[in-house]
């Protein structure tokens, strides 16, 4: 697989950009991606939990384990 098609490379290219993440329990978080690792564990700064596109809670910094992630929306 070429490096351009590896998901971790796509994430590394958007560090410091705002991403949205949906978890397997259907919660959605949005925040500035600050770190990612080879297991797709992510840290977000200025993180918010969304419900029906409205902010439900603000958390600041959060760590999201890669095995809990359903999808990640990155900026184009």
N, CA, C and O atoms as a MOPAC input file, in Angstrom:
PM7 MOZYME 1SCF
protein

 N      0.85900 1    -1.18000 1     0.00000 1
 C      0.00000 1     0.00000 1     0.00000 1
 C      0.89500 1     1.23000 1     0.00000 1
 O      1.83000 1     1.32000 1     0.79600 1
 N      0.61700 1     2.16700 1    -0.87900 1
 C      1.42100 1     3.38300 1    -0.92600 1
 C      1.12900 1     4.24800 1     0.29600 1
 O      0.05400 1     4.16900 1     0.89000 1
 N      2.11000 1     5.07400 1     0.65900 1
 C      1.95100 1     5.89300 1     1.87000 1
 C      0.82900 1     6.90400 1     1.74300 1
 O      0.27100 1     7.32200 1     2.75800 1
 N      0.47500 1     7.31600 1     0.51300 1
 C     -0.60300 1     8.29200 1     0.33200 1
 C     -1.96400 1     7.72000 1     0.70800 1
 O     -2.88200 1     8.47400 1     1.03100 1
 N     -2.10900 1     6.38500 1     0.66900 1
 C     -3.40400 1     5.76600 1     0.93200 1
 C     -3.51700 1     5.21800 1     2.35000 1
 O     -4.53200 1     4.61100 1     2.69000 1
 N     -2.51100 1     5.41300 1     3.17200 1
 C     -2.55300 1     4.92200 1     4.54300 1
 C     -3.31900 1     5.92100 1     5.41500 1
 O     -3.01000 1     7.11200 1     5.40500 1
 N     -4.30900 1     5.44800 1     6.16400 1
 C     -5.11100 1     6.35700 1     6.99400 1
 C     -4.27400 1     7.16600 1     7.98500 1
 O     -4.57000 1     8.33700 1     8.22300 1
 N     -3.25100 1     6.57200 1     8.55600 1
 C     -2.44900 1     7.30900 1     9.53900 1
 C     -1.73600 1     8.48400 1     8.88400 1
 O     -1.57200 1     9.53000 1     9.51200 1
 N     -1.31200 1     8.33100 1     7.64400 1
 C     -0.66000 1     9.43700 1     6.92100 1
 C     -1.66200 1    10.56800 1     6.66800 1
 O     -1.31500 1    11.74500 1     6.76900 1
 N     -2.88800 1    10.21000 1     6.34400 1
 C     -3.92500 1    11.23200 1     6.14200 1
 C     -4.15200 1    12.01300 1     7.42600 1
 O     -4.33000 1    13.23100 1     7.38900 1
 N     -4.14800 1    11.31700 1     8.57100 1
 C     -4.31700 1    12.01000 1     9.84500 1
 C     -3.11900 1    12.88400 1    10.17600 1
 O     -3.28200 1    14.00500 1    10.65800 1
 N     -1.92400 1    12.38300 1     9.92200 1
 C     -0.72500 1    13.18000 1    10.20700 1
 C     -0.72200 1    14.47000 1     9.39300 1
 O     -0.17600 1    15.48100 1     9.83700 1
 N     -1.32300 1    14.44300 1     8.21300 1
 C     -1.37400 1    15.63400 1     7.36300 1
 C     -2.34800 1    16.69300 1     7.86500 1
 O     -2.28200 1    17.84400 1     7.43400 1
 N     -3.25700 1    16.31600 1     8.77700 1
 C     -4.24400 1    17.28800 1     9.27700 1
 C     -4.06400 1    17.60300 1    10.75700 1
 O     -4.97600 1    18.13500 1    11.39100 1
 N     -2.89900 1    17.28000 1    11.31300 1
 C     -2.61600 1    17.67300 1    12.69800 1
 C     -2.72500 1    19.18600 1    12.77800 1
 O     -2.22600 1    19.89200 1    11.90200 1
 N     -3.36600 1    19.68400 1    13.80700 1
 C     -3.67300 1    21.09900 1    14.05500 1
 C     -4.88400 1    21.60000 1    13.27800 1
 O     -5.20100 1    22.78700 1    13.34600 1
 N     -5.56700 1    20.73300 1    12.54500 1
 C     -6.82000 1    21.08800 1    11.88700 1
 C     -7.98600 1    20.53500 1    12.70700 1
 O     -7.80100 1    19.63200 1    13.52300 1
 N     -9.17100 1    21.06900 1    12.49200 1
 C    -10.36600 1    20.60700 1    13.20100 1
 C    -10.91700 1    19.36700 1    12.50100 1
 O    -11.11700 1    19.36300 1    11.28700 1
 N    -11.15800 1    18.32300 1    13.28100 1
 C    -11.71900 1    17.07200 1    12.76700 1
 C    -12.96800 1    16.72200 1    13.56600 1
 O    -13.15500 1    17.19400 1    14.68700 1
 N    -13.81700 1    15.89000 1    12.97500 1
 C    -14.98500 1    15.34500 1    13.66500 1
 C    -14.80700 1    13.83900 1    13.74600 1
 O    -14.34800 1    13.20700 1    12.79500 1
 N    -15.17200 1    13.26700 1    14.88700 1
 C    -14.97400 1    11.84200 1    15.12600 1
 C    -16.26500 1    11.25400 1    15.67600 1
 O    -16.81600 1    11.75400 1    16.65700 1
 N    -16.74400 1    10.18900 1    15.04100 1
 C    -17.90900 1     9.47700 1    15.56700 1
 C    -17.42200 1     8.19300 1    16.21800 1
 O    -16.65400 1     7.43300 1    15.62900 1
 N    -17.87900 1     7.96400 1    17.44100 1
 C    -17.49400 1     6.77400 1    18.18100 1
 C    -18.52600 1     5.66200 1    17.96600 1
 O    -19.63400 1     5.90500 1    17.48700 1
 N    -18.13900 1     4.45400 1    18.32600 1
 C    -19.02700 1     3.30400 1    18.16400 1
 C    -20.30200 1     3.42800 1    18.99200 1
 O    -21.30800 1     2.79700 1    18.66900 1
 N    -20.27400 1     4.23400 1    20.05700 1
 C    -21.48200 1     4.43700 1    20.86300 1
 C    -22.32800 1     5.60300 1    20.34600 1
 O    -23.22800 1     6.08000 1    21.03700 1
 N    -22.03100 1     6.05600 1    19.12300 1
 C    -22.76700 1     7.10500 1    18.39400 1
 C    -22.51800 1     8.51900 1    18.88300 1
 O    -23.16400 1     9.44700 1    18.39600 1
 N    -21.59500 1     8.72300 1    19.83700 1
 C    -21.25300 1    10.09300 1    20.21700 1
 C    -20.34500 1    10.68600 1    19.14500 1
 O    -19.56300 1     9.97100 1    18.51800 1
 N    -20.45300 1    11.99700 1    18.93900 1
 C    -19.61800 1    12.70400 1    17.96900 1
 C    -18.83900 1    13.78100 1    18.70300 1
 O    -19.40000 1    14.55700 1    19.47600 1
 N    -17.53700 1    13.81700 1    18.44800 1
 C    -16.64900 1    14.81700 1    19.02100 1
 C    -16.03600 1    15.63800 1    17.89800 1
 O    -15.77000 1    15.12600 1    16.81000 1
 N    -15.81800 1    16.91300 1    18.17600 1
 C    -15.15000 1    17.80400 1    17.22500 1
 C    -14.08500 1    18.56200 1    17.99400 1
 O    -14.31100 1    19.01100 1    19.11800 1
 N    -12.92300 1    18.69900 1    17.37500 1
 C    -11.84400 1    19.42700 1    18.01800 1
 C    -10.61800 1    19.48800 1    17.12900 1
 O    -10.59400 1    18.92200 1    16.03700 1
 N     -9.60100 1    20.18300 1    17.61200 1
 C     -8.34700 1    20.33600 1    16.86700 1
 C     -7.46300 1    19.13200 1    17.16400 1
 O     -7.09600 1    18.88500 1    18.31300 1
 N     -7.12700 1    18.39200 1    16.12100 1
 C     -6.29200 1    17.19700 1    16.26400 1
 C     -4.88300 1    17.61200 1    16.66400 1
 O     -4.22800 1    18.37300 1    15.95100 1
 N     -4.41800 1    17.11200 1    17.80200 1
 C     -3.07900 1    17.48300 1    18.25900 1
 C     -2.08600 1    16.34800 1    18.13600 1
 O     -0.89200 1    16.59500 1    17.96600 1
 N     -2.55800 1    15.08100 1    18.21800 1
 C     -1.65800 1    13.93100 1    18.09000 1
 C     -2.41700 1    12.73100 1    17.56900 1
 O     -3.62600 1    12.60800 1    17.76300 1
 N     -1.68900 1    11.84600 1    16.90400 1
 C     -2.22000 1    10.55100 1    16.50600 1
 C     -1.06900 1     9.55800 1    16.52100 1
 O      0.09000 1     9.92900 1    16.33600 1
 N     -1.40100 1     8.29000 1    16.74200 1
 C     -0.35300 1     7.27200 1    16.73500 1
 C     -0.74100 1     6.13700 1    15.79800 1
 O     -1.78400 1     6.18900 1    15.14700 1
 N      0.09800 1     5.11700 1    15.73400 1
 C     -0.13000 1     4.03900 1    14.77400 1
 C     -1.36300 1     3.20100 1    15.10900 1
 O     -1.83800 1     2.44400 1    14.26200 1
 N     -1.88600 1     3.32200 1    16.32500 1
 C     -3.10100 1     2.61300 1    16.71900 1
 C     -4.34700 1     3.46100 1    16.50400 1
 O     -5.44600 1     3.05800 1    16.88700 1
 N     -4.18400 1     4.63500 1    15.89200 1
 C     -5.25900 1     5.58900 1    15.63300 1
 C     -5.80500 1     6.19400 1    16.92500 1
 O     -6.91700 1     6.72200 1    16.93400 1
 N     -5.03400 1     6.12300 1    18.02400 1
 C     -5.38900 1     6.87100 1    19.22300 1
 C     -5.18900 1     8.34000 1    18.88800 1
 O     -4.17500 1     8.71000 1    18.29500 1
 N     -6.13800 1     9.17200 1    19.25900 1
 C     -6.10000 1    10.59000 1    18.89500 1
 C     -6.24400 1    11.45900 1    20.13700 1
 O     -6.92300 1    11.08400 1    21.09300 1
 N     -5.60300 1    12.61500 1    20.11500 1
 C     -5.87600 1    13.62600 1    21.12900 1
 C     -6.43000 1    14.85100 1    20.42400 1
 O     -5.94500 1    15.25700 1    19.36800 1
 N     -7.44800 1    15.42400 1    21.02700 1
 C     -8.08100 1    16.63800 1    20.50700 1
 C     -7.96000 1    17.74600 1    21.53000 1
 O     -8.07900 1    17.50900 1    22.73200 1
 N     -7.72700 1    18.94500 1    21.05500 1
 C     -7.76400 1    20.13900 1    21.90500 1
 C     -9.05700 1    20.88600 1    21.58000 1
 O     -9.59100 1    20.76600 1    20.47800 1
 N     -9.54800 1    21.64600 1    22.53500 1
 C    -10.80000 1    22.40500 1    22.36200 1
 C    -11.93400 1    21.48300 1    21.91900 1
 O    -12.73900 1    21.85200 1    21.06300 1
 N    -11.99800 1    20.29200 1    22.49700 1
 C    -12.96100 1    19.27000 1    22.08400 1
 C    -14.36900 1    19.59700 1    22.57000 1
 O    -14.57500 1    20.11400 1    23.66900 1
 N    -15.32200 1    19.27600 1    21.71200 1
 C    -16.73700 1    19.45100 1    22.02800 1
 C    -17.46500 1    18.15800 1    21.67000 1
 O    -17.13000 1    17.49100 1    20.69100 1
 N    -18.45700 1    17.82100 1    22.47300 1
 C    -19.33700 1    16.70700 1    22.12800 1
 C    -20.58000 1    17.29000 1    21.47900 1
 O    -21.18000 1    18.23300 1    21.99600 1
 N    -20.96000 1    16.72500 1    20.34700 1
 C    -22.09800 1    17.24300 1    19.59100 1
 C    -23.28200 1    16.29600 1    19.69100 1
 O    -23.12500 1    15.07900 1    19.79100 1
 N    -24.46700 1    16.88400 1    19.66300 1
 C    -25.70800 1    16.12100 1    19.59200 1
 C    -26.64600 1    16.88000 1    18.67800 1
 O    -26.98600 1    18.02900 1    18.95900 1
 N    -27.06900 1    16.26000 1    17.59100 1
 C    -27.91500 1    16.91600 1    16.57700 1
 C    -27.27800 1    18.21500 1    16.08500 1
 O    -27.95600 1    19.23400 1    15.95100 1
 N    -25.98900 1    18.17100 1    15.82100 1
 C    -25.19700 1    19.31500 1    15.33100 1
 C    -25.14700 1    20.49000 1    16.30100 1
 O    -24.77300 1    21.59500 1    15.90700 1
 N    -25.51500 1    20.27300 1    17.55000 1
 C    -25.43600 1    21.30200 1    18.58300 1
 C    -24.41900 1    20.86100 1    19.62900 1
 O    -24.27800 1    19.66900 1    19.90200 1
 N    -23.71100 1    21.82400 1    20.21300 1
 C    -22.72100 1    21.50400 1    21.24000 1
 C    -23.44200 1    21.03800 1    22.49700 1
 O    -24.26200 1    21.76200 1    23.06200 1
 N    -23.12500 1    19.82300 1    22.92500 1
 C    -23.72400 1    19.26100 1    24.13900 1
 C    -22.83400 1    19.51500 1    25.34400 1
 O    -23.32300 1    19.78300 1    26.44200 1
 N    -21.49200 1    19.42700 1    25.13000 1
 C    -20.54200 1    19.62700 1    26.22900 1
 C    -19.20100 1    20.04200 1    25.64900 1
 O    -18.85700 1    19.67500 1    24.52500 1
 N    -18.44600 1    20.81200 1    26.42800 1
 C    -17.09100 1    21.21500 1    26.05200 1
 C    -16.12700 1    20.56400 1    27.02200 1
 O    -16.33200 1    20.61400 1    28.23400 1
 N    -15.06600 1    19.94600 1    26.48900 1
 C    -14.15000 1    19.18700 1    27.32000 1
 C    -12.73100 1    19.73200 1    27.36800 1
 O    -11.99000 1    19.36600 1    28.28000 1
 N    -12.32000 1    20.56600 1    26.46200 1
 C    -10.91700 1    20.96300 1    26.41000 1
 C    -10.13300 1    19.88500 1    25.69800 1
 O    -10.35800 1    19.64300 1    24.51200 1
 N     -9.20500 1    19.22400 1    26.40000 1
 C     -8.40400 1    18.16000 1    25.79400 1
 C     -9.01100 1    16.79200 1    26.08700 1
 O     -9.44400 1    16.51800 1    27.20600 1
 N     -9.03500 1    15.93700 1    25.06200 1
 C     -9.52200 1    14.57400 1    25.23600 1
 C     -8.61400 1    13.60500 1    24.49200 1
 O     -7.96800 1    13.95800 1    23.50500 1
 N     -8.58200 1    12.38200 1    24.99200 1
 C     -7.89400 1    11.27900 1    24.33900 1
 C     -8.95700 1    10.29100 1    23.89700 1
 O     -9.79900 1     9.87400 1    24.69200 1
 N     -8.91500 1     9.91900 1    22.62200 1
 C     -9.87100 1     8.95800 1    22.08100 1
 C     -9.09800 1     7.73900 1    21.60800 1
 O     -8.20200 1     7.84600 1    20.77100 1
 N     -9.45100 1     6.58300 1    22.15000 1
 C     -8.78700 1     5.34400 1    21.75600 1
 C     -9.23700 1     4.93800 1    20.36300 1
 O    -10.41800 1     5.00800 1    20.02300 1
 N     -8.27700 1     4.51700 1    19.57700 1
 C     -8.55100 1     4.16000 1    18.19200 1
 C     -9.57700 1     3.05900 1    18.02000 1
 O    -10.32400 1     3.06600 1    17.04100 1
 N     -9.63400 1     2.10700 1    18.95000 1
 C    -10.58500 1     1.00200 1    18.78700 1
 C    -12.03000 1     1.42200 1    19.05900 1
 O    -12.94300 1     0.62100 1    18.85800 1
 N    -12.25800 1     2.65300 1    19.50900 1
 C    -13.61900 1     3.15600 1    19.73200 1
 C    -14.13700 1     3.99600 1    18.56500 1
 O    -15.29300 1     4.41800 1    18.57400 1
 N    -13.30200 1     4.23800 1    17.57300 1
 C    -13.65000 1     5.15100 1    16.47800 1
 C    -14.40100 1     4.42300 1    15.37500 1
 O    -13.96700 1     3.37300 1    14.90100 1
 N    -15.54500 1     4.99800 1    14.96700 1
 C    -16.31200 1     4.47800 1    13.85100 1
 C    -15.87200 1     5.16200 1    12.55900 1
 O    -15.60500 1     4.49500 1    11.55900 1
 N    -15.79400 1     6.50700 1    12.58300 1
 C    -15.28300 1     7.25300 1    11.43200 1
 C    -14.67400 1     8.57300 1    11.87500 1
 O    -14.93100 1     9.06900 1    12.97200 1
 N    -13.85600 1     9.12600 1    10.98400 1
 C    -13.21000 1    10.42500 1    11.21000 1
 C    -13.43100 1    11.28500 1     9.98000 1
 O    -13.16500 1    10.85700 1     8.85600 1
 N    -13.91600 1    12.49100 1    10.19300 1
 C    -14.09400 1    13.43400 1     9.08700 1
 C    -12.97400 1    14.44600 1     9.17200 1
 O    -12.83400 1    15.14700 1    10.17400 1
 N    -12.16700 1    14.52300 1     8.10900 1
 C    -11.04900 1    15.46900 1     8.07700 1
 C    -11.36500 1    16.57600 1     7.07600 1
 O    -12.15400 1    16.37200 1     6.15300 1
 N    -10.75200 1    17.75000 1     7.25600 1
 C    -11.00700 1    18.84400 1     6.30400 1
 C    -10.46500 1    18.51000 1     4.92600 1
 O     -9.47400 1    17.79200 1     4.79300 1
 N    -11.11700 1    19.03100 1     3.90900 1
 C    -10.66100 1    18.77200 1     2.53100 1
 C     -9.66900 1    19.79600 1     2.08100 1
 O     -9.18300 1    19.73100 1     0.95200 1

